[in-house]
Amino acid sequence: MLYKKINVEVMVVADEADAVVAELDAALDRLEERHTIFGGGIETVAFEHSGRRKRSALAHTIAAGETVAVAVRAARKSVNAALRAVI
């Protein structure tokens, strides 16, 4: 039988870690009622955040879409002005 290991990494504020772990345990228990789950566990590791958040790929995509929208609006205004000049 073929199995797959699923790794999930979640970062939370240290003060909220215990509550998040408890909710994740409860969610895994509910998931186990409908699916066969072998082994696993939840590990917590303390770390210091660098202070600067990196933008996700989704954030980059949204920013690029906004840039394109601004460029299209500017191009539309230029085309409208050119058409008025020609007519």
All heavy atoms as an XYZ file, in Angstrom:
652
protein
N       0.852     -1.171      0.000
C       0.000      0.000      0.000
C       0.901      1.239      0.000
O       1.911      1.282      0.695
C      -0.920     -0.020      1.220
C      -1.905      1.126      1.200
S      -3.119      1.025      2.507
C      -4.237     -0.159      1.803
N       0.535      2.234     -0.743
C       1.299      3.478     -0.854
C       0.772      4.502      0.140
O      -0.432      4.666      0.303
C       1.171      4.028     -2.278
C       1.951      5.287     -2.587
C       3.452      5.024     -2.480
C       1.611      5.771     -3.986
N       1.700      5.177      0.824
C       1.341      6.216      1.788
C       2.008      7.519      1.390
O       2.999      7.519      0.674
C       1.792      5.836      3.206
C       1.140      4.592      3.733
C       1.757      3.360      3.617
C      -0.106      4.659      4.327
C       1.156      2.210      4.097
C      -0.719      3.520      4.819
C      -0.082      2.302      4.690
O      -0.694      1.179      5.169
N       1.470      8.625      1.870
C       2.087      9.931      1.676
C       2.198     10.624      3.021
O       1.271     10.580      3.825
C       1.270     10.816      0.736
C       1.385     10.424     -0.700
C       0.815     11.500     -1.582
C       1.016     11.108     -3.039
N       0.605     12.180     -3.923
N       3.337     11.237      3.240
C       3.546     12.010      4.463
C       3.199     13.459      4.157
O       3.610     14.010      3.136
C       5.009     11.904      4.895
C       5.318     12.661      6.154
C       6.795     12.469      6.537
C       7.101     13.224      7.798
N       8.508     13.044      8.182
N       2.438     14.084      5.018
C       2.010     15.468      4.827
C       2.664     16.320      5.905
O       2.450     16.093      7.095
C       0.477     15.593      4.912
C      -0.181     14.707      3.853
C       0.053     17.048      4.760
C      -1.681     14.604      4.002
N       3.466     17.288      5.500
C       4.102     18.211      6.438
C       3.403     19.559      6.350
O       3.187     20.081      5.256
C       5.585     18.415      6.094
C       6.391     17.162      6.315
O       6.164     16.434      7.262
N       7.321     16.907      5.430
N       3.083     20.120      7.490
C       2.451     21.440      7.551
C       3.252     22.290      8.521
O       3.511     21.863      9.650
C       0.979     21.344      8.023
C       0.354     22.720      8.138
C       0.180     20.460      7.089
N       3.649     23.473      8.093
C       4.389     24.377      8.976
C       3.557     25.630      9.200
O       3.112     26.267      8.254
C       5.728     24.762      8.337
C       6.565     25.652      9.226
C       7.930     25.911      8.628
O       8.639     24.937      8.334
O       8.257     27.087      8.451
N       3.325     25.948     10.458
C       2.521     27.105     10.829
C       3.309     27.916     11.842
O       3.853     27.348     12.793
C       1.166     26.672     11.435
C       0.349     27.865     11.848
C       0.401     25.800     10.467
N       3.369     29.220     11.656
C       4.046     30.086     12.617
C       3.016     30.976     13.291
O       2.190     31.589     12.619
C       5.098     30.929     11.907
C       6.267     30.108     11.422
S       7.391     31.032     10.419
C       6.837     30.530      8.807
N       3.049     30.986     14.615
C       2.109     31.794     15.386
C       2.875     32.547     16.470
O       4.010     32.214     16.787
C       1.001     30.931     16.042
C       0.170     30.225     14.997
C       1.583     29.940     17.011
N       2.239     33.544     17.035
C       2.817     34.279     18.147
C       2.986     33.321     19.318
O       2.101     32.495     19.595
C       1.898     35.466     18.528
C       2.455     36.217     19.719
C       1.707     36.390     17.337
N       4.108     33.400     20.020
C       4.429     32.445     21.087
C       3.330     32.363     22.139
O       3.038     31.279     22.653
C       5.760     32.825     21.734
N       2.695     33.480     22.451
C       1.639     33.481     23.469
C       0.427     32.650     23.057
O      -0.319     32.170     23.906
C       1.182     34.916     23.768
C       2.290     35.758     24.383
O       3.278     35.172     24.878
O       2.169     36.993     24.375
N       0.224     32.487     21.757
C      -0.948     31.769     21.259
C      -0.638     30.321     20.889
O      -1.536     29.573     20.503
C      -1.506     32.494     20.031
C      -1.954     33.908     20.314
C      -2.379     34.637     19.043
O      -2.384     34.015     17.963
O      -2.701     35.821     19.138
N       0.611     29.899     21.013
C       1.030     28.578     20.531
C       0.272     27.446     21.214
O      -0.172     26.500     20.546
C       2.532     28.404     20.719
N       0.114     27.499     22.526
C      -0.570     26.416     23.238
C      -2.018     26.270     22.780
O      -2.510     25.155     22.572
C      -0.523     26.643     24.746
C       0.886     26.488     25.313
O       1.693     25.769     24.681
O       1.170     27.075     26.370
N      -2.701     27.382     22.589
C      -4.090     27.338     22.135
C      -4.175     26.786     20.717
O      -5.062     25.983     20.401
C      -4.711     28.733     22.198
N      -3.236     27.188     19.858
C      -3.240     26.701     18.472
C      -2.976     25.201     18.442
O      -3.638     24.459     17.715
C      -2.206     27.474     17.623
C      -2.028     26.835     16.261
C      -2.621     28.930     17.473
N      -2.014     24.731     19.246
C      -1.715     23.292     19.294
C      -2.936     22.517     19.769
O      -3.274     21.470     19.210
C      -0.492     23.018     20.207
C      -0.350     21.534     20.502
C       0.772     23.545     19.560
N      -3.638     23.028     20.769
C      -4.840     22.348     21.264
C      -5.901     22.265     20.177
O      -6.538     21.211     19.995
C      -5.381     23.078     22.492
N      -6.099     23.345     19.440
C      -7.101     23.326     18.363
C      -6.682     22.415     17.224
O      -7.524     21.732     16.619
C      -7.354     24.744     17.870
C      -8.138     25.588     18.864
C      -8.517     26.953     18.305
O      -8.947     27.003     17.132
O      -8.383     27.934     19.046
N      -5.387     22.373     16.913
C      -4.905     21.470     15.870
C      -5.098     20.012     16.288
O      -5.491     19.180     15.464
C      -3.434     21.742     15.560
C      -3.133     22.991     14.746
C      -1.633     23.235     14.687
C      -3.705     22.865     13.342
N      -4.831     19.708     17.548
C      -5.065     18.346     18.048
C      -6.533     17.956     17.903
O      -6.865     16.856     17.466
C      -4.650     18.225     19.517
C      -3.168     17.962     19.684
O      -2.559     17.378     18.772
O      -2.633     18.342     20.747
N      -7.418     18.873     18.260
C      -8.856     18.607     18.139
C      -9.247     18.409     16.681
O     -10.037     17.517     16.350
C      -9.655     19.744     18.767
N      -8.685     19.221     15.803
C      -8.990     19.097     14.376
C      -8.485     17.760     13.826
O      -9.164     17.114     13.022
C      -8.372     20.259     13.603
N      -7.304     17.342     14.263
C      -6.785     16.039     13.825
C      -7.652     14.899     14.340
O      -7.861     13.915     13.627
C      -5.339     15.861     14.293
C      -4.299     16.684     13.528
C      -2.933     16.564     14.187
C      -4.231     16.271     12.077
N      -8.158     15.020     15.558
C      -9.061     13.995     16.093
C     -10.322     13.887     15.246
O     -10.796     12.787     14.944
C      -9.423     14.294     17.545
C      -8.244     14.076     18.491
O      -7.286     13.379     18.096
O      -8.298     14.611     19.622
N     -10.881     15.037     14.856
C     -12.081     15.031     14.007
C     -11.763     14.445     12.635
O     -12.553     13.699     12.065
C     -12.647     16.438     13.866
C     -13.334     16.961     15.114
C     -14.097     18.244     14.859
N     -13.282     19.293     14.270
C     -12.522     20.160     14.955
N     -12.467     20.090     16.281
N     -11.823     21.090     14.329
N     -10.584     14.765     12.108
C     -10.169     14.253     10.802
C      -9.985     12.738     10.847
O     -10.325     12.030      9.899
C      -8.873     14.946     10.381
C      -8.392     14.732      8.961
C      -9.417     15.266      7.965
C      -7.062     15.426      8.750
N      -9.487     12.249     11.978
C      -9.250     10.818     12.140
C     -10.544     10.018     12.182
O     -10.563      8.825     11.880
C      -8.438     10.576     13.409
C      -7.760      9.242     13.451
C      -6.744      9.145     14.571
O      -6.850      9.908     15.550
O      -5.861      8.288     14.455
N     -11.656     10.667     12.515
C     -12.944      9.987     12.517
C     -13.380      9.618     11.100
O     -14.106      8.656     10.901
C     -14.001     10.878     13.168
C     -13.794     11.091     14.652
C     -14.730     12.136     15.229
O     -15.550     12.703     14.477
O     -14.625     12.401     16.448
N     -12.926     10.398     10.101
C     -13.337     10.155      8.716
C     -12.254      9.536      7.856
O     -12.541      8.997      6.792
C     -13.786     11.470      8.078
C     -15.106     11.966      8.667
C     -15.495     13.283      8.070
N     -14.720     14.310      8.791
C     -14.385     15.483      8.315
N     -14.734     15.819      7.116
N     -13.709     16.345      9.042
N     -10.985      9.625      8.283
C      -9.863      9.137      7.476
C      -8.904      8.347      8.361
O      -8.821      8.573      9.560
C      -9.106     10.309      6.839
C      -9.971     11.186      6.003
N     -10.366     10.851      4.726
C     -10.537     12.383      6.267
C     -11.128     11.819      4.239
N     -11.252     12.761      5.166
N      -8.167      7.439      7.744
C      -7.165      6.674      8.472
C      -5.880      7.487      8.525
O      -5.329      7.857      7.485
C      -6.891      5.330      7.778
O      -8.130      4.632      7.664
C      -5.901      4.510      8.554
N      -5.413      7.795      9.730
C      -4.193      8.575      9.919
C      -3.237      7.748     10.750
O      -3.607      7.209     11.792
C      -4.502      9.913     10.634
C      -5.445     10.750      9.769
C      -3.217     10.669     10.918
C      -5.895     12.029     10.437
N      -1.995      7.654     10.287
C      -0.974      6.902     11.009
C       0.033      7.868     11.613
O       0.549      8.749     10.940
C      -0.228      5.956     10.062
C      -1.119      4.918      9.447
C      -1.573      5.066      8.156
C      -1.495      3.803     10.164
C      -2.389      4.109      7.573
C      -2.308      2.839      9.602
C      -2.756      3.000      8.306
N       0.341      7.652     12.875
C       1.408      8.405     13.522
C       1.169      9.900     13.506
O       0.049     10.371     13.531
N       2.267     10.625     13.467
C       2.179     12.073     13.434
C       2.291     12.674     14.806
O       2.376     11.973     15.819
N       2.330     13.933     14.847
C       2.428     14.661     16.096
C       2.634     16.131     15.791
O       2.863     16.513     14.652
N       2.579     16.933     16.814
C       2.752     18.366     16.651
C       3.977     18.776     17.449
O       4.076     18.479     18.643
C       1.505     19.141     17.114
C       0.320     18.745     16.245
C       1.749     20.636     17.055
C      -0.986     19.367     16.661
N       4.904     19.424     16.789
C       6.143     19.863     17.415
C       6.160     21.388     17.437
O       5.786     22.032     16.460
C       7.324     19.347     16.588
C       8.667     19.822     17.075
C       9.791     19.387     16.138
O       9.533     18.623     15.202
O      10.910     19.835     16.365
N       6.572     21.961     18.546
C       6.698     23.410     18.620
C       8.163     23.775     18.827
O       8.884     23.115     19.580
C       5.863     24.005     19.774
O       6.300     23.445     20.993
C       4.385     23.726     19.574
N       8.599     24.801     18.128
C       9.974     25.280     18.204
C       9.935     26.793     18.314
O       9.302     27.470     17.495
C      10.768     24.872     16.939
C      12.185     25.412     17.007
C      10.775     23.364     16.774
N      10.600     27.335     19.319
C      10.656     28.792     19.474
C      11.713     29.357     18.525
O      12.755     28.748     18.308
C      11.005     29.148     20.915
N      11.426     30.514     17.935
C      12.397     31.185     17.072
C      12.153     32.681     17.140
O      11.085     33.136     17.520
C      12.308     30.671     15.631
C      11.050     31.074     14.918
C      11.038     32.185     14.095
C       9.892     30.343     15.060
C       9.879     32.554     13.433
C       8.733     30.704     14.408
C       8.726     31.813     13.592
N      13.148     33.430     16.769
C      13.068     34.892     16.773
C      12.779     35.348     15.354
O      13.490     34.980     14.416
C      14.389     35.490     17.265
C      14.353     36.975     17.513
C      13.503     37.363     18.715
O      13.414     36.570     19.663
O      12.915     38.448     18.684
N      11.744     36.114     15.197
C      11.379     36.635     13.882
C      12.273     37.811     13.542
O      12.586     38.624     14.395
C       9.906     37.054     13.876
C       9.368     37.286     12.510
N       9.532     38.458     11.847
C       8.681     36.472     11.672
C       8.953     38.371     10.663
N       8.432     37.170     10.542
N      12.683     37.901     12.299
C      13.603     38.971     11.884
C      12.959     40.347     11.925
O      13.656     41.355     11.820
C      14.119     38.688     10.474
O      13.049     38.717      9.541
N      11.657     40.398     12.050
C      10.962     41.680     12.127
C      10.379     42.119     10.800
O       9.454     42.900     10.750
N      10.924     41.638      9.704
C      10.431     42.022      8.387
C       9.691     40.838      7.780
O      10.233     39.743      7.682
C      11.598     42.394      7.484
C      11.141     42.856      6.139
C      12.285     43.464      5.349
N      11.791     43.772      4.020
C      12.321     43.292      2.910
N      13.370     42.527      2.968
N      11.799     43.600      1.744
N       8.463     41.071      7.386
C       7.666     40.002      6.789
C       7.938     39.939      5.302
O       7.975     40.953      4.615
C       6.180     40.250      7.024
C       5.808     40.144      8.492
C       4.344     40.250      8.664
N       3.717     39.082      8.060
C       2.429     38.850      8.072
N       1.623     39.690      8.652
N       1.932     37.781      7.515
N       8.125     38.740      4.803
C       8.312     38.552      3.369
C       6.950     38.479      2.705
O       5.994     37.969      3.275
C       9.089     37.269      3.094
C      10.506     37.329      3.569
C      11.230     36.064      3.210
C      12.661     36.126      3.702
N      13.400     34.929      3.348
N       6.882     39.002      1.495
C       5.620     38.948      0.765
C       5.454     37.572      0.145
O       6.385     37.003     -0.393
C       5.606     40.022     -0.321
C       5.444     41.405      0.258
C       5.655     42.490     -0.728
N       4.728     42.435     -1.844
C       4.707     43.342     -2.806
N       5.525     44.361     -2.763
N       3.864     43.227     -3.798
N       4.267     37.065      0.209
C       3.981     35.762     -0.384
C       3.841     35.912     -1.896
O       3.753     37.022     -2.432
C       2.681     35.203      0.194
O       1.589     35.997     -0.235
N       3.825     34.795     -2.574
C       3.641     34.810     -4.020
C       2.295     35.442     -4.366
O       2.176     36.175     -5.349
C       3.728     33.393     -4.577
N       1.275     35.182     -3.538
C      -0.036     35.781     -3.771
C       0.039     37.296     -3.650
O      -0.530     38.020     -4.472
C      -1.058     35.219     -2.790
C      -2.465     35.814     -2.874
C      -3.060     35.574     -4.254
C      -3.347     35.233     -1.797
N       0.761     37.798     -2.653
C       0.892     39.251     -2.478
C       1.609     39.875     -3.668
O       1.239     40.949     -4.139
C       1.634     39.560     -1.187
N       2.645     39.199     -4.174
C       3.345     39.689     -5.360
C       2.412     39.705     -6.573
O       2.424     40.650     -7.365
C       4.566     38.822     -5.658
C       5.738     39.100     -4.778
N       6.494     40.245     -4.871
C       6.277     38.382     -3.772
C       7.453     40.226     -3.976
N       7.337     39.094     -3.281
N       1.604     38.670     -6.709
C       0.669     38.587     -7.835
C      -0.373     39.696     -7.757
O      -0.693     40.335     -8.762
C      -0.022     37.213     -7.853
O       0.987     36.201     -7.910
C      -0.963     37.081     -9.028
N      -0.897     39.950     -6.572
C      -1.890     41.013     -6.398
C      -1.267     42.368     -6.708
O      -1.867     43.202     -7.399
C      -2.468     40.977     -4.970
C      -3.339     39.724     -4.808
C      -3.267     42.237     -4.665
C      -3.779     39.456     -3.388
N      -0.040     42.601     -6.224
C       0.648     43.867     -6.493
C       0.894     44.035     -7.988
O       0.722     45.140     -8.534
C       1.963     43.924     -5.724
N       1.270     42.956     -8.667
C       1.490     43.029    -10.113
C       0.183     43.340    -10.842
O       0.163     44.135    -11.788
C       2.077     41.715    -10.622
N      -0.909     42.745    -10.391
C      -2.217     43.019    -10.992
C      -2.614     44.476    -10.825
O      -3.162     45.092    -11.743
N      -2.328     45.035     -9.656
C      -2.638     46.452     -9.429
C      -1.798     47.337    -10.335
O      -2.289     48.330    -10.877
C      -2.412     46.804     -7.959
C      -3.432     46.156     -7.033
C      -3.070     46.287     -5.557
O      -1.980     46.811     -5.245
O      -3.886     45.859     -4.724
N      -0.528     46.986    -10.524
C       0.353     47.747    -11.415
C      -0.163     47.691    -12.851
O      -0.184     48.712    -13.551
C       1.789     47.193    -11.349
O       2.239     47.260     -9.996
C       2.727     47.973    -12.239
N      -0.595     46.519    -13.273
C      -1.141     46.367    -14.627
C      -2.405     47.205    -14.781
O      -2.595     47.873    -15.803
C      -1.420     44.883    -14.939
C      -2.245     44.733    -16.202
C      -0.117     44.122    -15.057
N      -3.250     47.196    -13.780
C      -4.496     47.971    -13.852
C      -4.191     49.465    -13.994
O      -4.830     50.154    -14.798
C      -5.346     47.719    -12.612
N      -3.216     49.956    -13.252
C      -2.833     51.372    -13.354
C      -2.284     51.657    -14.742
O      -2.611     52.683    -15.354
C      -1.809     51.732    -12.255
C      -1.200     53.104    -12.502
C      -2.464     51.675    -10.886
N      -1.465     50.754    -15.268
C      -0.888     50.946    -16.602
C      -1.964     50.946    -17.678
O      -1.921     51.751    -18.621
C       0.150     49.864    -16.885
N      -2.939     50.067    -17.558
C      -4.029     50.003    -18.546
C      -4.867     51.281    -18.491
O      -5.245     51.832    -19.534
C      -4.905     48.748    -18.313
C      -6.190     48.806    -19.115
C      -4.117     47.496    -18.658
N      -5.129     51.786    -17.289
C      -5.877     53.049    -17.176
C      -5.117     54.194    -17.820
O      -5.703     55.013    -18.537
C      -6.157     53.366    -15.711
C      -7.295     52.569    -15.141
C      -7.695     53.071    -13.752
N      -8.119     51.940    -12.966
C      -7.455     51.397    -11.963
N      -6.339     51.916    -11.530
N      -7.922     50.334    -11.339
N      -3.806     54.252    -17.590
C      -2.987     55.315    -18.181
C      -2.969     55.190    -19.703
O      -3.071     56.198    -20.418
C      -1.566     55.264    -17.624
N      -2.860     53.976    -20.216
C      -2.859     53.753    -21.664
C      -4.201     54.143    -22.267
O      -4.260     54.745    -23.344
C      -2.541     52.292    -21.972
N      -5.291     53.839    -21.562
C      -6.623     54.193    -22.052
C      -6.763     55.708    -22.172
O      -7.281     56.218    -23.160
C      -7.690     53.639    -21.113
C      -9.119     53.925    -21.578
C     -10.088     53.493    -20.538
N      -9.723     54.138    -19.278
C     -10.582     54.517    -18.344
N     -11.850     54.273    -18.494
N     -10.182     55.096    -17.249
N      -6.276     56.430    -21.173
C      -6.353     57.893    -21.220
C      -5.541     58.440    -22.385
O      -5.981     59.371    -23.071
C      -5.869     58.491    -19.901
C      -6.818     58.266    -18.762
C      -6.268     58.830    -17.462
C      -7.193     58.514    -16.301
N      -6.647     58.985    -15.025
N      -4.364     57.846    -22.636
C      -3.528     58.300    -23.741
C      -4.206     58.020    -25.085
O      -4.179     58.856    -26.000
C      -2.173     57.607    -23.706
O      -1.467     57.979    -22.536
N      -4.825     56.853    -25.228
C      -5.522     56.508    -26.469
C      -6.717     57.439    -26.680
O      -6.954     57.916    -27.795
C      -5.953     55.027    -26.464
C      -6.909     54.715    -27.598
C      -4.743     54.117    -26.519
N      -7.450     57.715    -25.613
C      -8.594     58.623    -25.720
C      -8.143     60.013    -26.153
O      -8.754     60.642    -27.015
C      -9.344     58.736    -24.393
C     -10.223     57.530    -24.127
O     -10.552     56.783    -25.045
N     -10.581     57.324    -22.883
N      -7.051     60.488    -25.568
C      -6.526     61.809    -25.950
C      -6.067     61.816    -27.387
O      -6.308     62.776    -28.131
C      -5.367     62.186    -25.008
N      -5.419     60.744    -27.844
C      -4.966     60.659    -29.234
C      -6.132     60.605    -30.194
O      -6.113     61.265    -31.260
C      -4.074     59.425    -29.411
N      -7.175     59.864    -29.851
C      -8.352     59.794    -30.726
C      -9.040     61.157    -30.837
O      -9.476     61.556    -31.913
C      -9.353     58.760    -30.180
C      -9.012     57.301    -30.462
C      -9.980     56.385    -29.738
C      -9.043     57.023    -31.950
N      -9.127     61.874    -29.739
C      -9.726     63.221    -29.778
C      -8.906     64.161    -30.644
O      -9.445     64.993    -31.351
C      -9.866     63.770    -28.371
C     -10.970     63.104    -27.589
C     -11.253     63.810    -26.290
N     -12.174     63.024    -25.493
C     -11.914     62.524    -24.303
N     -10.761     62.761    -23.715
N     -12.815     61.811    -23.675
N      -7.580     64.020    -30.578
C      -6.711     64.875    -31.391
C      -6.872     64.565    -32.865
O      -6.837     65.465    -33.708
C      -5.253     64.700    -30.958
N      -7.067     63.300    -33.200
C      -7.220     62.900    -34.596
C      -8.572     63.316    -35.137
O      -8.713     63.784    -36.259
C      -7.031     61.371    -34.749
C      -7.424     60.908    -36.138
C      -5.596     60.997    -34.438
N      -9.603     63.183    -34.314
C     -10.961     63.503    -34.759
C     -11.139     64.970    -34.659
O     -11.377     65.808    -35.327
C     -12.004     62.807    -33.861
C     -11.872     61.309    -34.020
C     -13.411     63.235    -34.240
C     -12.774     60.523    -33.130
